[in-house]
Amino acid sequence: MINATDLDSDAGQINSVALERALRSASLDLQQIMATTAGRHIDSGRRRYSSSAQSPTWRTLQTIDELVFENRGFVARHNETVRSMFLRFGDSRLSGADLDEPVDWRLDDDDLPTVYLIVRAMVQAETADATTAE
């Protein structure tokens, strides 16, 4: 866990090295928590994304986002300043989407929420693994 005072230098400015380390640590932690959480919520826990599998909905991504960022371990391990640097689903333009529609994995913007980026990478990896196994 990083202490808030570790991010501040003597001059009252953010210590960029400490912030970079904290962000890297939080990002890895977030990916692990999200993989576990997404595995329980997508396709009834079976992570198979063949073309016949139903794509998760935007509501599913919203639920995963809420569960991950409210995870007590994640909150306890990472400073609020660091946690606030990740773009949340509710703060993105995606929050206005029809939540019951399937997720469109083809979006490619700079302002996509963390949950979208991580789960999309998981879906793409699973799809590639399934294609290779056939």
N, C-alpha and C positions, 0 to 999 in steps of 0.2 A: 504494500500500500504506500502511496506517496503522500507525504504530508504537504498541506497547502504552503507551509513556510519553505519547503524545498523548492517550490516553483518560483519563489521570490528571491531576487538577489538583494544585496545590501542597499542598492539604490531604489528599491521598490519596484523594479521591473521584473518581468518574467524571465527566468533562467531558461533559455531556449534549449539547452542540452537536457536539462531535467524534464522539460515539457516533452521533448521528442521521445525520450525514454519512457515517460509515463504514457504517451499516446501509443507507442509500440506495444507496451505491455497490455494496455486496455484493449487494443485492437485484437491481439491474439486471444485474450480472455473472452472478448465479445464473440469472436468466431467460434470458439469451442462451445460456449453457452448456446449460441444461436444454432449450431449444428444439432445439438441435443434437443433443443426446444422444437426446431423445425421438423426433426425426425418424428417427434410425437404428434405433430399437428398436420403434416402433409401426407395425403393419401393414406390416412389411418395408420400412420407410423411406418408404412412400407415405402421405402424410398425407391420406387421404380417409376420412371418417367418416360415410358415408351410412348409412342405416338397415340396409343389407345388409352393411356392413363389421363385422367382428368387433371387439368392444370389447377393449382391452388388458386383461390380467389384473393382479391385485394383484402377482404376481411381477415383471411387467414394470415396474411403478411402483417396486418395491423395488430392482430392478436399476438403474433410472435414478437413483434416490436415491443409491445407493452410488457409482455412477460420477461423478455430479456433485460430491458432497461430498468425494470422493477426488481430484478433478481437481487436478493439481499446480499449475496456474496459479491456480485459485481459492484453494487453500490458501496459496500464496505471496503473493497479493495482499491477503488479508484476515486480520486478527488472529483468534486462536482465540476470544477473547471475543465477537467479532462473529459468527463462524461458528457458535458454540454457541447463538446466539439464535434460529436457525431450527429449527423443529420437524422432526425427522427421521422417516422412515417407521418405523424400528425403535423409536422412542420413543413412538409413537402407539398408540392402541387398534386401529388398522387392521392392525398387525403380527400380530394374532391371527386375522385373516381367512384363509379358505381361499385360499392364494396362487394356485391355478390357476383360480379363479372370475373371471369378467369383473368389471371395476371398476364399481361403482355410482356414477355421477356425480351422483346426487341428494342425497348427504350434505351436510348444512349445519350444521356445528358450529364452535365457536371453536377447537377443538384439532385441526384437520386438518393433516397434514404439508404442508410447502412443496411437495413434488413433486406431491401430489394437487391442490393449488390451481392451480399453474402449468399442469400438463398438462390439467386440466379446462378452464381458460380457453382453451388452444390448441385442444382438441377442439371446444369451443363455437364458437370463431371460425371454424374450418374448416367446421363444420356450417352455420353461418350463411352463409358464403361460397358453399358448394355449393348451398344452397337459393336464394340470390339469383341464381346463375348459371343455374339451371334455368328 
